[in-house]
Amino acid sequence: MPKSFPIAERMAKLDASGIRKVFDLAAAMKDPINLSIGQPDFDVPEPVRREAAEAIARGFNKYTQTQGTAELRAAVGKGLAEEFGWTDERPVLITSGVSGALLLAFLSVINPGDEVIILEPYFVMYSHLVNLCGGVPVCISTYPSFRPDADRMAEAITPRTKMLVVNSPCNPTGAVYTQAELEALAQVARKHGLLVVSDEIYNSFCYDAPFVSMAGLYEHTLLMRGFSKTYAMTGWRLGWCTGPKNVLEKMTMLQQYSFVCAPSMAQAAGIVALGVDVSQHQDQYRRKRDMVFAALARPLGLAKPGGAFYAFVPAPKGQTATQFVTRAIQNNVLIIPGNVFSTQDTHFRLSYATSDEKLAQGLGILVKLA
């Protein structure tokens, strides 16, 4: 076997995702009750699948423009005009998922030493990407309510602060930020000239109040959305972003030298997806959310999540989340310890993107363990 080869020092700032470790564990278990995966349990809508197959059959298999097809960008732009009332033409970049958009944005904006404010708990990718760029993640706790605190954020700002990352509805907590909360964050960002990256991949999953986007409240917002959660197109790697023109230009240039373009047949199907009604799935997940809250509110003190398809649940008193997750896995239930998303190990993440039967079984076991 060849000797190991020296690895770039920047890779020492990354570690294997705790989520991936659980996924690998799930693959080795026989019929686990998997409440760990952040992937819709419904399939891609039939019209979308049909359009992708037809696009392949008619030869739409080559590179597209780096920024995406004109047709898909126009469809996204039309939706933006309808949602925000924007009358000017906004630049749109089609990306390889929101994850691809995040990588392009961070590499385009963050210099070594720049500070990036991240609201904790947070999606695992944020801090790792900041580190990869040589930046400094500055984590602002939202425990125990998971509500954003603009005053706490303002106290953390220094001359090196360049960016704020907002994720609403939030992974892992399911928190959905109100307009007043977002306006308060926008006021601080405006005062200090920050770029706000608004990761809105779960914007279609809000259960108790209408969704509010930071893009309608703050002009220097890099808005990112995708097709993975709303239309179950997780493996198709399709997303988009819009925001300040100069940032989009650099992201597009970087995509040319990295991803090249989003998959062509996925872009063709994305136009169809934007016109598909998925409200029945949203209603199903609202009901699943209610199942989780009814089961875990009393024994574990779960605060009711308002969106996405996650619950961030306190571990039983006297146990760390990792200890409780270990016991759950020993009982065939897969969940994620909270230290994957946070510096704290006090909660665990549960995904209710599964069948009602599996969810009920898993909840029953967790209640017994609690």
C-alpha positions as CSV (number, residue, x, y, z in Angstrom):
1,M,0.0,0.0,0.0
2,P,1.4,3.5,-0.9
3,K,2.5,5.7,2.0
4,S,0.2,8.5,3.0
5,F,0.6,11.8,1.2
6,P,0.8,15.2,2.9
7,I,-2.6,16.9,3.1
8,A,-3.2,20.7,2.9
9,E,-3.2,22.3,6.3
10,R,-6.7,23.8,5.7
11,M,-8.2,20.3,5.9
12,A,-7.2,20.0,9.5
13,K,-9.9,22.6,10.2
14,L,-12.6,20.1,9.1
15,D,-13.8,16.9,10.5
16,A,-16.2,14.2,9.3
17,S,-19.8,15.3,9.8
18,G,-21.5,13.6,12.8
19,I,-24.6,13.3,10.5
20,R,-22.6,11.3,8.0
21,K,-21.4,9.0,10.8
22,V,-25.0,8.3,11.7
23,F,-25.9,7.7,8.0
24,D,-23.0,5.2,7.8
25,L,-24.3,3.5,10.9
26,A,-27.8,3.3,9.5
27,A,-26.5,1.6,6.4
28,A,-25.1,-1.2,8.6
29,M,-28.3,-1.7,10.7
30,K,-31.2,-3.9,9.8
31,D,-34.4,-1.8,9.5
32,P,-33.5,1.0,11.9
33,I,-36.1,3.6,12.9
34,N,-34.3,6.4,11.2
35,L,-35.2,9.8,12.6
36,S,-31.8,11.3,11.7
37,I,-32.0,12.1,8.0
38,G,-33.0,15.5,6.7
39,Q,-34.5,14.2,3.5
40,P,-38.2,14.3,2.5
41,D,-39.9,10.9,2.7
42,F,-42.1,11.7,-0.4
43,D,-40.8,11.3,-4.0
44,V,-40.1,13.9,-6.6
45,P,-43.4,15.0,-8.1
46,E,-44.3,13.0,-11.2
47,P,-44.4,15.9,-13.6
48,V,-40.9,16.9,-12.5
49,R,-39.5,13.4,-13.0
50,R,-41.2,13.1,-16.4
51,E,-39.7,16.4,-17.6
52,A,-36.2,15.3,-16.5
53,A,-36.5,12.1,-18.4
54,E,-37.8,13.9,-21.5
55,A,-35.0,16.4,-21.3
56,I,-32.5,13.5,-21.3
57,A,-34.3,11.8,-24.2
58,R,-34.3,15.0,-26.3
59,G,-30.5,15.4,-25.7
60,F,-30.5,18.1,-23.1
61,N,-27.4,16.6,-21.5
62,K,-24.6,19.1,-22.1
63,Y,-23.2,22.0,-20.2
64,T,-25.5,25.0,-19.7
65,Q,-24.4,28.5,-19.2
66,T,-22.4,28.8,-16.0
67,Q,-25.2,31.0,-14.4
68,G,-27.9,28.5,-15.5
69,T,-30.4,28.4,-18.3
70,A,-32.1,31.6,-19.2
71,E,-35.5,29.8,-18.9
72,L,-34.9,28.7,-15.3
73,R,-33.4,32.1,-14.3
74,A,-36.5,33.8,-15.7
75,A,-38.8,31.5,-13.8
76,V,-37.0,32.2,-10.6
77,G,-37.0,35.9,-11.3
78,K,-40.7,35.9,-12.0
79,G,-41.3,34.3,-8.6
80,L,-39.1,36.9,-6.9
81,A,-41.1,39.7,-8.5
82,E,-44.4,38.2,-7.4
83,E,-43.1,37.6,-3.8
84,F,-41.3,40.8,-3.1
85,G,-42.8,43.2,-5.6
86,W,-39.4,43.9,-7.1
87,T,-39.7,45.8,-10.4
88,D,-36.0,45.8,-11.3
89,E,-34.3,42.7,-12.8
90,R,-32.3,40.9,-10.2
91,P,-29.3,38.7,-11.0
92,V,-30.0,35.0,-10.5
93,L,-27.4,32.3,-10.3
94,I,-28.4,28.6,-10.6
95,T,-26.2,26.5,-8.3
96,S,-25.5,22.9,-7.4
97,G,-27.8,23.0,-4.4
98,V,-27.8,25.6,-1.6
99,S,-24.7,23.9,-0.4
100,G,-22.9,24.8,-3.6
101,A,-24.2,28.4,-3.3
102,L,-22.8,28.6,0.3
103,L,-19.4,27.5,-0.8
104,L,-19.3,29.9,-3.7
105,A,-20.5,32.8,-1.5
106,F,-18.1,32.2,1.4
107,L,-15.1,31.8,-1.0
108,S,-16.1,34.9,-2.8
109,V,-16.5,37.2,0.2
110,I,-14.5,35.9,3.2
111,N,-10.9,36.9,3.6
112,P,-8.5,35.2,6.2
113,G,-9.3,36.7,9.5
114,D,-12.8,38.0,8.6
115,E,-15.4,37.2,11.2
116,V,-18.7,35.6,10.4
117,I,-21.6,35.7,12.8
118,I,-23.5,32.4,13.1
119,L,-26.6,31.8,15.2
120,E,-26.1,28.7,17.3
121,P,-27.3,25.9,17.0
122,Y,-26.6,26.0,13.2
123,F,-26.4,23.8,10.1
124,V,-23.1,22.0,10.3
125,M,-21.7,23.3,7.0
126,Y,-21.5,27.0,8.1
127,S,-18.6,26.9,10.6
128,H,-16.6,24.5,8.5
129,L,-16.9,26.6,5.4
130,V,-15.8,29.7,7.3
131,N,-12.8,27.8,8.7
132,L,-12.0,26.5,5.2
133,C,-11.8,30.1,3.9
134,G,-9.5,31.2,6.8
135,G,-12.3,33.1,8.5
136,V,-13.4,33.1,12.1
137,P,-16.8,31.7,13.0
138,V,-18.4,33.8,15.8
139,C,-21.2,31.7,17.3
140,I,-24.1,33.6,19.0
141,S,-26.1,31.3,21.3
142,T,-29.9,31.3,20.8
143,Y,-30.4,28.8,23.7
144,P,-32.8,28.0,25.3
145,S,-35.6,29.6,23.2
146,F,-33.8,29.4,19.8
147,R,-34.9,33.0,19.1
148,P,-32.4,35.4,17.6
149,D,-31.2,38.2,19.8
150,A,-30.1,41.3,17.9
151,D,-28.6,42.9,21.0
152,R,-26.4,39.9,21.6
153,M,-25.4,39.9,18.0
154,A,-24.5,43.6,18.1
155,E,-22.3,43.1,21.1
156,A,-20.3,40.5,19.2
157,I,-19.5,42.7,16.2
158,T,-15.9,43.9,15.7
159,P,-14.1,45.8,12.9
160,R,-13.4,42.3,11.4
161,T,-17.1,41.3,11.2
162,K,-18.1,40.9,7.6
163,M,-21.1,38.5,7.3
164,L,-24.1,37.3,9.2
165,V,-25.7,33.9,8.4
166,V,-29.4,33.5,8.9
167,N,-31.3,30.2,8.5
168,S,-35.0,30.4,8.9
169,P,-36.8,28.0,9.1
170,C,-33.8,26.7,11.0
171,N,-31.9,23.4,10.8
172,P,-31.7,21.9,13.5
173,T,-34.2,23.7,15.7
174,G,-37.2,24.2,13.4
175,A,-37.4,27.8,14.6
176,V,-39.0,30.3,12.3
177,Y,-38.0,33.9,12.8
178,T,-40.7,36.6,12.9
179,Q,-40.6,39.8,10.9
180,A,-39.8,41.8,14.0
181,E,-36.9,39.5,14.8
182,L,-35.5,39.7,11.2
183,E,-36.0,43.5,11.1
184,A,-33.9,43.8,14.3
185,L,-31.2,41.7,12.8
186,A,-31.4,43.8,9.6
187,Q,-31.0,47.0,11.5
188,V,-27.8,45.8,13.1
189,A,-26.5,44.5,9.8
190,R,-27.3,47.8,8.1
191,K,-25.5,49.8,10.8
192,H,-22.3,47.8,10.4
193,G,-22.5,47.2,6.6
194,L,-22.7,43.4,6.8
195,L,-23.6,41.0,4.1
196,V,-26.4,38.7,5.3
197,V,-26.5,35.2,3.8
198,S,-30.1,34.0,4.2
199,D,-30.3,30.2,3.8
200,E,-34.0,29.6,3.1
201,I,-33.9,26.0,1.9
202,Y,-36.9,25.2,4.2
203,N,-39.0,28.3,3.2
204,S,-41.9,26.0,2.1
205,F,-42.2,24.4,5.5
206,C,-43.8,26.9,7.9
207,Y,-46.7,25.7,10.0
208,D,-48.0,28.4,12.2
209,A,-47.4,31.7,10.5
210,P,-46.5,33.0,7.0
211,F,-42.8,32.8,6.0
212,V,-40.8,36.1,6.1
213,S,-37.6,36.5,4.1
214,M,-34.7,38.7,5.1
215,A,-34.4,39.6,1.4
216,G,-37.5,41.8,1.7
217,L,-36.1,43.6,4.7
218,Y,-32.4,44.2,4.0
219,E,-30.8,45.2,0.7
220,H,-27.5,43.5,1.2
221,T,-29.0,40.0,1.5
222,L,-27.7,37.0,-0.4
223,L,-30.9,35.0,-0.7
224,M,-30.4,31.2,-1.2
225,R,-33.2,28.7,-1.9
226,G,-33.3,25.2,-3.5
227,F,-35.3,22.4,-4.8
228,S,-34.0,19.6,-2.4
229,K,-36.5,19.9,0.4
230,T,-39.6,21.4,-1.2
231,Y,-39.7,19.0,-4.1
232,A,-37.6,16.1,-2.6
233,M,-34.9,16.7,-5.3
234,T,-32.1,16.1,-2.8
235,G,-29.9,14.1,-5.2
236,W,-30.5,16.4,-8.2
237,R,-28.3,19.2,-6.7
238,L,-30.2,22.2,-7.8
239,G,-30.5,25.6,-6.0
240,W,-30.4,29.3,-6.8
241,C,-29.4,32.6,-5.2
242,T,-29.8,36.3,-5.8
243,G,-28.4,39.3,-4.1
244,P,-25.8,42.1,-4.6
245,K,-24.7,42.1,-8.2
246,N,-21.0,42.3,-7.5
247,V,-21.2,39.2,-5.2
248,L,-23.2,37.3,-7.8
249,E,-20.6,38.1,-10.5
250,K,-17.8,36.7,-8.5
251,M,-19.8,33.6,-7.5
252,T,-20.6,33.0,-11.1
253,M,-16.9,33.3,-12.0
254,L,-16.0,30.9,-9.3
255,Q,-18.7,28.4,-10.4
256,Q,-17.1,28.5,-13.8
257,Y,-13.9,27.1,-12.3
258,S,-15.5,24.6,-9.9
259,F,-19.0,23.2,-10.4
260,V,-19.1,24.5,-14.0
261,C,-22.9,24.5,-13.9
262,A,-25.8,22.8,-12.2
263,P,-27.0,19.5,-13.9
264,S,-28.7,20.4,-17.2
265,M,-31.6,17.9,-16.9
266,A,-32.3,19.1,-13.3
267,Q,-32.5,22.7,-14.5
268,A,-35.1,21.7,-17.2
269,A,-37.1,19.9,-14.5
270,G,-36.7,22.8,-12.1
271,I,-38.9,25.0,-14.3
272,V,-41.7,22.5,-14.0
273,A,-41.1,22.1,-10.2
274,L,-41.7,25.8,-9.6
275,G,-45.3,25.3,-10.8
276,V,-46.1,22.2,-8.8
277,D,-48.4,22.4,-5.8
278,V,-46.8,20.6,-2.8
279,S,-49.2,21.9,-0.2
280,Q,-50.3,18.4,0.7
281,H,-46.8,17.5,1.8
282,Q,-46.6,20.6,3.8
283,D,-49.9,19.6,5.6
284,Q,-48.5,16.2,6.2
285,Y,-45.4,17.6,7.9
286,R,-47.4,20.0,10.0
287,R,-49.3,16.9,11.3
288,K,-46.0,15.0,11.9
289,R,-44.7,18.1,13.8
290,D,-47.8,18.0,16.0
291,M,-47.2,14.3,16.7
292,V,-43.7,15.0,17.8
293,F,-44.7,17.9,20.0
294,A,-47.5,15.9,21.6
295,A,-45.2,13.1,22.5
296,L,-42.1,14.9,23.7
297,A,-43.3,18.2,25.1
298,R,-44.1,16.9,28.6
299,P,-41.4,14.2,29.1
300,L,-38.5,16.1,27.6
301,G,-39.6,19.8,27.5
302,L,-39.6,20.2,23.8
303,A,-40.3,23.7,22.6
304,K,-42.7,23.6,19.6
305,P,-40.8,24.0,16.4
306,G,-42.4,26.2,13.8
307,G,-41.0,24.9,10.6
308,A,-38.6,22.7,8.6
309,F,-39.0,19.0,9.6
310,Y,-36.8,18.9,12.7
311,A,-37.2,19.1,16.5
312,F,-34.3,20.0,18.7
313,V,-35.1,18.1,21.9
314,P,-33.5,18.5,25.3
315,A,-31.9,15.4,26.6
316,P,-33.2,14.0,29.9
317,K,-31.8,15.6,33.0
318,G,-28.5,14.1,34.1
319,Q,-27.6,12.9,30.6
320,T,-25.6,14.5,27.8
321,A,-27.2,14.4,24.4
322,T,-24.5,12.0,23.2
323,Q,-25.3,9.6,26.1
324,F,-29.0,9.7,25.3
325,V,-28.4,9.2,21.6
326,T,-26.2,6.2,22.3
327,R,-29.0,4.6,24.3
328,A,-31.5,5.4,21.5
329,I,-29.2,3.8,18.9
330,Q,-28.9,0.7,21.1
331,N,-32.7,0.6,20.9
332,N,-32.7,0.9,17.1
333,V,-33.6,4.6,16.9
334,L,-31.3,6.9,15.0
335,I,-31.1,10.5,16.1
336,I,-28.3,13.1,16.0
337,P,-26.5,14.5,19.1
338,G,-26.7,18.3,19.4
339,N,-22.9,18.8,19.6
340,V,-22.9,18.2,15.8
341,F,-24.7,21.5,15.4
342,S,-23.4,23.4,18.5
343,T,-20.7,23.8,21.1
344,Q,-23.3,22.4,23.6
345,D,-24.3,18.7,24.0
346,T,-27.6,19.3,25.7
347,H,-30.1,18.5,22.9
348,F,-30.6,16.0,20.1
349,R,-32.0,16.5,16.6
350,L,-34.9,14.5,15.5
351,S,-36.2,14.5,11.9
352,Y,-39.8,13.7,11.4
353,A,-39.4,13.2,7.6
354,T,-40.5,9.6,7.8
355,S,-43.6,7.5,7.7
356,D,-46.2,8.0,10.4
357,E,-45.7,4.4,11.5
358,K,-41.9,4.7,11.9
359,L,-42.3,8.1,13.6
360,A,-44.8,6.7,16.1
361,Q,-42.6,3.7,16.9
362,G,-39.5,6.0,17.3
363,L,-41.4,8.4,19.6
364,G,-42.6,5.6,21.7
365,I,-39.1,4.3,22.3
366,L,-37.7,7.8,23.0
367,V,-40.5,8.4,25.6
368,K,-39.6,5.1,27.3
369,L,-35.9,6.0,27.4
370,A,-36.7,9.4,28.8
